[in-house]
Every structure is written in C-alpha cells, then in structure tokens.
Amino acid sequence: MHNLRYYFESDNENVNVRVHYLDARDLSAHAYLQTPNQRDDYRFARHDRVVLLDDPALAYYLRQSSRLPSRDVAAIGINNATLLERAHAQGIPLALTTVAIEESAGLARQITNKDALLLLYSATPAGRQLKQQALEHLGEAGWEQITARTWESVYATGLESKDQAILALDAPLMLARHTPASELADYFQQTLDPLFCYAAYLRDYGCVGGAFINVASLAHLVAHRLTHNETLSQSLDVPLELSLSYSLLDQLPPGIDVKVLDIPAFQQIPRWAWLVILGLLLTLISVAGIAWWRLRRKQQFVDLIAHEAEYDALTHLYNRRKILAVLERMMASEKPVWLLYVDLDGFRDINDTLGHAQGDQLLQGFAKLLRSLAKGRANYGRIGGDEFLILCHQKKHALTLAQRLVRELDNPFLIDNQHLTLRCSIGVVTFPQQAENATQLLHCAEVALYAAKSRDEPIALFTEQMRNDQARHTALAQDLERAIDEGGDQLELHIQPIVSLKRQAIVGGEVLLRWRHPVEGSISPGTFIPIAEGSDLILKLNDWVVKQTIQRLAAEALYRDISYLAINISAKQLYARRFAAEASELAKQYGVPSRALSFEMTEHVRLMDITSVQQQILELRDAGFGVALDDFGAGYTSISFLQQIQFSSVKIDRSLTAGLCSDNADTSRHLMQGLLYLGDRLSKQVIIEGVETLAESDLLQNMGADHVQGYYYYRPMPWEDFTRQVKPSLSANAARHPAHRQQH
C-alpha cells in the first residue's frame, strides 16, 4: 500500500491527494470507513479515494455504501465470487488474484517439472477461502494431485515428501504474530525451496518465484487517471510481472510468457434493463429447463460409467484395470517403482462365517485405513477379493507404509458391534531391478507374498531364492494333497506322551503327523505344515488326522488306558461352522468317548472375532471335548484372554521351561510358579512342555506341577510304540524311564 500512496502523491504535485485504504487488520483497529468525518485526519477531500485491500474490506464497504460519501473505490485481492459479482454490479474496478495464482502455479510446474502441487495457506477464514478458490481454479489445470496444508503445520512438522511443487496463497499471518518475518523466511527457504507465490509482498517470507500483480504499476495507473479527472469506474488493466530468484533463472524453460490480466469494462446497468434481462432469463429457463435436466442426467450417467470403469464399486479405490494402468505409467517414467502386494489373512474365513455384508464392511474399513496411510505418498487399488496393490517411487515410503499398515491392523475393526481383527501379508518387489515388465513384477510380488505367509511373517522382500522355494512348495502341496486323497499311506501318526508326575504314569499324548515322501523321504512338519496352512489344504489334513485318531482309538480301545489324546488344529478349523458337530458325530460313530480327545490351538485364535471363538470353543466343550491353548507364554496372549475363553487346559511353552536352570533362573521360576497358581485359580489344567533334564523335572515336581511333556521322558514315537507303553503291564513305571535311556 505504500506504493499506492507514493505514486498517488508523486503524480499529483499540485493537488492534495490522500488514500484511505482498508484491510482486514485495519478494520477493527482504525475503522477508517466507520468514522470518516469525525477526525480531521480522515475527512474526505475532493480528490480522496478509497482502496479496499481484501474481501472483508469490500464486504464492509458494500454494506455501508449508502451511509458513506460518494467516492471512487478500487478493490484489490478479492477472492469471494459473490463479492465479485456485487462489485461488478456497482462498477467497482477489481484487480483479481485468480490469474496470478494460475500463472504462478503454471510457472511452478514448468520449473520444477512436477505434476503434484502443494498449496500453503494461513489458518484464517480468508486463508481457507483462498485455498478453496485455488482448488476450484487449479483443479482443471491437469495436476495429478493437489493437496493443501497450513503454514503452521509445515512450520511445526516440516514436509514428508519433496515430490511436489509448492505454491503459497497468502502470508503466514498466524506465525508472523510471534515470529519475525526474517526468521520465517530463513526456515521456509531452507525447507520449501523453491517456493512460488502470487503476491509480491510474500517475498518477505521466503518466496522465490511467481507471477505477481504489479502493485506499483497499478498505483501509477490510478494516480494518472486522478490527475486527468478520469473516473475510476472505467476498466483497469491489471499488469502481472514475472519474479524469479537468480537461482531459478537457469531452470526457466523457453517460451515463458508474462500475460496481462484484462478486467473488461462493466458499466452500471439501469434497473429497467435488469428487469428486461431477468424476464428474458426466466423465459429461457422455462423453455430450456427440461432439456437441461435431461442433459444433466445424461452427463451424470456418463460420469458414473467413467467412475465405475476406473474405481472399485465397494471400496472406491482404483480397480484392477486402473491400478495396472497406473503401474505401466509409473514404470514408463524411468523412475524406480516399488510394488506392495497385500493380502488380508483370514478374510475369507470371516466372510464365510459372519456373512458377506460384514465382510464388505470389513473391506471398506481396510480401504479407509489404506487411504489414510497412503494418500499423497502412493497409488493404491483393489485387484481382487481381499488383495490390494500399493505403488511407490521411493523405497523408504514403500517400507514405511508396509510397516504402518501391519501395525495399524493390530487395532480391531468395529463391525456391527463386533470387534474383528485382520492380519495381512505383504510381498514387496521393485522395478527394474527384479523384473522387466508388469507381468513379471506382479509374479515376483506374489512369490514374495507367498513367502511371507509360509514364514508367518507380515512382510517379505522378494529374492531369487523365493522363486525356487515357491516352485518346491507348490510341488510339495500337490504331493501332500495327492497323498491325502489316496488314503494317507504316506502319512504316519506319532505320539509324544504326556506324563503325570503325581501318578508317575503316562496319562495322555499329543498326536503328531509325519510324512514319508516317496521320493524325498521324511519331510519335516516344519516344512509341510506351513505349506498346508497357506491354503485350505490344512482343513483336509486336519480332517484326516482327526478321523485317523478316532478310528485307531476305537480299534485298540486305547481310551481305556489313557485320559486323552491331544490333536493340533488350525485356527481356520474353527471357521468351519460344523467342526464341533462333525467331530462329535465321528466320535459317536466309532464309540469313542469325547473326553478322550482334546483339541490344541495356538494363540493365533486371538486374532479371530472373539465372539466366534467363544461360540466355537463352547460347542466343543459342550460336546465333551477338551480344548487347550498351546504355546502359552511364547507370544502376546494376555491373561484376560484366558478369562474370556473357556479353555480346559493351557500348555506352557518350552521357552519358559528352558529358563528354569539358566543364568536368569529366579525370574523363570517365579513366572512358572505364577502360571501354575494362575491355572489352579482359573480351574485350568496346566501342561508344561519341553522338559529335557532331571533338574527341570525335579524343580517342577517341587513346585507342584503335575502334567509334563518333553524329551527327558519320551520323544515322539510311532503309534504302535505308544500303545505298548500305555498297556497296564508297563504303564506303572513308564514315567521313571527317561527317553534318553530308551530307543524311540
């Protein structure tokens, strides 16, 4: 505004010209227009003019114009569309900022060569209004992405990414109240360089480039008209000027053109002319109304079809076709591409158990989570039922996003008053280092995803060894399924006895599966069980083990000599709605009492819907079966989980047993005593795994432990050997003969 005052006075040497200017900050402090004649300093003279500096000033002038002396008024920096129309109607010349914003944004794109734009604005009503106007005008300028942040948030946290051109819409007014402009300029020049602006006064806050309104030239035009007694209501050409830091001159592309914003003349229209125009408009609307409505409906239909062609109808993420097209475009950019292949573990079981309606809500909840984590940093889409793709140009963003996604999924989703917990597996691969085209890239990502599942890890980065492992896993999965379908001749049931220290006898056993491959020989359960867990093959394998166990118990009447046999089942088995009923029917069919069977499951069941877990385990308990929580103490299962779920027994993990005679033995012994006490108070049988030495056995016996299992007593043995061990003639002294003295 000092420029305006200078040029007004310098071009009017023989006339006393004063400028009364008003902006949002001066409105309450000085009230120039509220009391124009009460003080000598502000009385209007012949050549006095009023310049309105922003939206609040113009709004106040329009409200009070009938009470103010008639003086020519000019307005600069008006953003509100309604105010623009009213100013035009009263013949007030305007210097608009819209073109300057568009020019500055275009300049930022040409110099930075970036297709994403970040808008900075102050956290004030005027700042938010300016942001909205900029979003509307720049939304059709071909930017791939436009985001907006306040100066305050950038000053507080900085920028996570510098892959955006940055345009300032106003000054950091809120920050400037407490921080000197020079300090702000130093910070923003270091953090945001290059920073583009549309107003010259923003140079004080670190701006280095933009297409600015030339306020000095504008003042010169107004002063010239005053000295020649010309009215200000005639149109004004608002000049723009290019302003760049020297550091950006070399980056300036050829052909940059500084355009001039022309404000067309807008004369006061008489009232009778408005009435004629209004009548014509009403006639036109009445005739064209139906046609317009039909055209609008047609356009909505076209827009809907276009949206459905690129977006998934359920999650509103990119669909498979669109995300793959984005992948091709990113690969053509000659920048590295990091692809994350995400699969929701256990979703299909939840969908089958609770119904598709809740499954759909769960997918929508996951999509919302993914959108909140990845927006502005990656492209993402749904490619199948529970499978998603995430695409990034930077490794850091890709891995950080994968880790945050896994971490956030620890928080359950609330669906229809039920807390549902999801887990995910993520395969990570990069182009062009690990693939030459999109097809190869997706295949490598699937291989990494499968590796993550088989290792029971949430994230796996692709390696060439994974490709070889997958080929072997696929072959083993086919061979295992064939072995089950052909009757299970390659499969053997082994049993590791469970010993009672108080009775000094074998009281039960844990059923373990062994596979003798016709070509590869004995294959470890640590190899083929995860392969089966990676698909529904685990259900067929569990069914085979349950049926074989019941049949052999019946054939040998073994249930008369022991309390029970424990069978390990997958958490997926609980999602089979009739598992308890089918197991009960099978036991009745062969005449085996249900108390002779106990089903063991790991803490992975805690990731299921708690209501479903309670119902399924309650059905097993009601049918007379035992239900044990395996490997307690090795993971994250809480004591409250034991209170919620009606397990009949708890198996203490071998890692706690191993610490009883270690350097930190006191802590381990206190923990073990606490768990034994807890089991007693909760009326749950406690079985201690991994007892391998006489010292461990004696310690546990002194603590009052009863049921134990481990190599000190017995190693896993074939079913036939176990049968001989538990015959009445041998069982009395069975527990007194450690396994290392026997050849099993």
Number of C-alpha atoms within 10 A of each C-alpha: 13 10 13 20 18 15 19 25 17 13 17 16 10 9 13 12 21 18 18 18 21 24 18 16 11 12 16 10 8 11 13 20 21 15 12 16 14 9 9 8 9 16 14 18 11 10 16 17 21 19 19 23 19 18 21 19 22 27 18 16 19 14 9 12 13 9 10 13 11 10 15 16 22 22 22 22 17 23 20 17 10 9 16 18 11 14 21 17 13 14 21 23 25 23 24 19 23 19 20 24 26 18 22 25 27 18 24 26 18 17 17 16 14 16 16 18 21 18 23 26 24 23 17 13 9 18 19 16 15 21 23 15 17 21 15 11 13 18 13 8 11 10 15 10 12 19 15 18 15 19 22 17 13 15 15 8 8 14 12 10 9 13 16 21 26 27 26 29 22 21 23 24 17 14 16 14 9 8 12 11 20 13 14 17 17 13 16 20 16 11 16 19 16 22 22 29 31 30 26 18 13 20 19 15 24 26 27 21 28 30 28 24 26 15 22 16 17 21 18 20 18 20 24 16 15 20 16 9 10 12 12 20 19 15 18 19 16 21 20 24 19 19 20 17 11 10 11 13 12 8 12 15 11 7 6 11 10 13 14 14 18 14 15 13 15 16 14 12 11 8 9 9 10 11 11 10 12 12 12 12 12 11 12 11 13 11 11 11 12 11 12 12 11 11 12 12 12 12 12 12 12 12 12 11 12 11 14 14 15 18 20 19 12 13 19 17 23 24 24 20 16 19 23 20 14 17 23 13 11 19 19 11 10 10 13 17 23 26 27 30 26 25 23 17 17 18 20 17 18 22 16 14 16 14 12 13 10 18 20 15 17 22 18 16 16 19 20 14 14 20 17 10 17 20 11 16 18 18 20 27 27 25 20 12 12 17 16 23 25 23 24 24 20 15 16 10 17 23 17 11 20 23 13 13 21 17 12 14 15 12 12 16 18 13 14 9 7 14 14 20 20 21 19 22 25 31 27 28 29 23 20 16 10 15 16 11 13 16 11 13 23 20 15 26 27 23 26 28 28 24 28 23 23 20 14 14 13 22 24 23 19 21 15 11 8 19 18 11 14 18 12 12 20 12 11 19 19 12 14 22 16 13 19 17 13 10 10 17 11 17 19 15 17 20 24 23 29 27 25 19 20 11 13 16 22 29 21 26 23 20 21 19 19 16 19 15 15 10 6 8 10 13 13 12 13 8 13 18 17 16 24 22 18 18 12 12 18 22 18 14 23 18 18 16 22 20 15 15 20 24 18 15 23 18 12 10 13 19 20 15 15 19 16 23 25 25 22 20 19 20 23 19 20 21 21 15 13 13 16 21 13 13 20 19 14 17 22 13 12 15 15 22 19 22 15 21 26 25 23 22 20 19 19 15 17 16 16 24 18 17 13 19 20 14 14 19 22 18 17 21 19 11 17 16 24 22 22 26 24 21 21 21 17 14 11 10 17 12 10 8 13 18 10 12 17 19 24 21 22 22 22 23 18 19 15 21 23 17 18 23 15 11 9 10 15 13 13 19 19 12 17 21 15 12 18 24 16 15 18 12 9 15 12 17 17 23 22 25 22 19 21 21 16 12 12 18 21 12 14 23 16 10 14 13 22 19 24 25 26 22 17 20 27 27 20 20 18 18 18 11 13 21 15 12 18 21 16 11 10 12 18 15 14 19 21 13 12 17 17 14 10 10 8 12
